[in-house]
């Protein structure tokens, strides 16, 4: 059976994307969870993941002698391996738009990602309020998300960004987790989309397992002491 190498579910936003995509699409796989002990070159995490990915990062999709890393590359590979699942929108223009917004997430939204790291177990609305007040780049990132999501929901009628669930929704699932953790303000229609993503069975399964970890890592906790 193909394997997906991931990191801690509570913290690893990159791992969450393909895991949720696979679960939501009903594609069977074996999970290989590599705990984030540290990211030093001599760490157990690095030594283990470099056996399948020379870059030393998760996630990695391993199918026989094929190893694919980077979330976009994994998503494209899965779309080719399972064409019947329609992981990208079927219509050409919608598919191109979906690829564009995933690439934008992949390389952008740096303020939101750096100031609001994914931490599913935590509830940090007071931190979110301070960031919203003091970090205009965070506000700009959230405004861009609201405009993007709102335009797509209007164009395709929901409930997901392109109507049915697609790679794009899996790609933004970790952003929804950040919004939940930091209680970042959104227009009602956009918050409703975040709530729908949060309620997806694949996302709920990830959240449940993230909460069960109880593995609090100092270097992943910029806003509170690990317990």
Number of C-alpha atoms within 10 A of each C-alpha: 9 14 16 24 21 25 22 20 26 26 22 21 26 20 23 26 24 25 25 24 24 19 16 17 17 11 13 11 16 12 13 14 16 17 13 19 14 15 14 10 11 9 12 16 21 22 16 13 20 15 10 20 21 11 12 18 21 25 28 24 30 20 13 9 6 9 15 18 21 18 21 18 13 20 24 14 14 21 16 14 10 12 11 8 14 16 23 25 21 11 9 10 10 17 17 12 16 22 18 13 18 19 14 11 17 16 9 13 18 14 17 21 17 10 16 23 22 27 24 22 19 16 14 18 15 11 17 22 15 11 19 19 11 11 14 12 16 23 18 15 17 21 15 13 19 17 14 14 22 17 13 19 19 13 13 14 13 16 15 19 26 26 15 15 21 22 29 26 23 25 26 22 22 27 23 20 25 23 21 23 21 24 17 21 16 15 11 9 13 18 17 13 20 22 14 14 23 19 13 16 13 20 24 14 15 20 19 14 14 19 15 12 12 12 16 16 17 13 12 18 16 12 13 10 11 13 9
